[in-house]
Amino acid sequence: MGFFILGLFLAYYGLYALHLWKNRPGRPDIAAHAGRIPRR
């Protein structure tokens, strides 16, 4: 059971890190694909 919870935690952390990586500053084109309006 512990491994299952650890797996869920790692998966959630991975998705959160990927979200931050896609929305990092300096790449308005990727931010637009994520559903955000690029700042000009």
C-alpha positions as CSV (number, residue, x, y, z in Angstrom):
1,M,0.0,0.0,0.0
2,G,2.9,2.3,0.8
3,F,4.3,1.9,-2.7
4,F,0.9,2.7,-4.2
5,I,0.7,6.0,-2.3
6,L,4.3,6.8,-3.2
7,G,3.5,6.2,-6.8
8,L,0.5,8.6,-6.8
9,F,2.6,11.2,-5.0
10,L,5.4,10.9,-7.6
11,A,2.9,11.0,-10.5
12,Y,1.2,14.1,-9.1
13,Y,4.6,15.8,-8.5
14,G,5.6,15.0,-12.1
15,L,2.5,16.5,-13.6
16,Y,2.9,19.6,-11.4
17,A,6.5,20.0,-12.5
18,L,5.5,19.5,-16.1
19,H,2.8,22.2,-15.7
20,L,5.4,24.7,-14.3
21,W,7.8,23.8,-17.1
22,K,5.2,24.5,-19.8
23,N,4.2,27.8,-18.2
24,R,7.7,29.0,-17.6
25,P,8.4,32.6,-18.7
26,G,10.0,33.4,-22.1
27,R,7.9,31.0,-24.2
28,P,4.6,32.6,-25.0
29,D,3.9,30.0,-27.8
30,I,3.9,27.1,-25.3
31,A,1.9,29.2,-22.8
32,A,-0.7,29.8,-25.6
33,H,-1.0,26.0,-26.1
34,A,-1.7,25.6,-22.4
35,G,-4.7,27.9,-22.7
36,R,-3.1,31.2,-21.6
37,I,-3.1,34.5,-23.5
38,P,0.6,35.4,-24.3
39,R,1.6,38.9,-23.0
40,R,3.1,41.2,-25.6
